[in-house]
């Protein structure tokens, strides 16, 4: 049985997310991508707390041996 993997990542904007997702789908590296705009991320970077808008992307693929 093939195991399904779910990859969760973020991008700075929808255009970047769509561009990467399209390449991965075209290359058959993922089956599909769900682009979810409107995320707000708070994180520490280089000693500062950042508060940024991001786009969440969920990508579905299968486990390769």
Secondary structure by P-SEA (a helix, b strand, c coil): cbbbbbbbbccccaaaaaaaaaaaaaaccccbbbbbcbbbbbbbcccbbbbbbbbbbbbbbbbcc
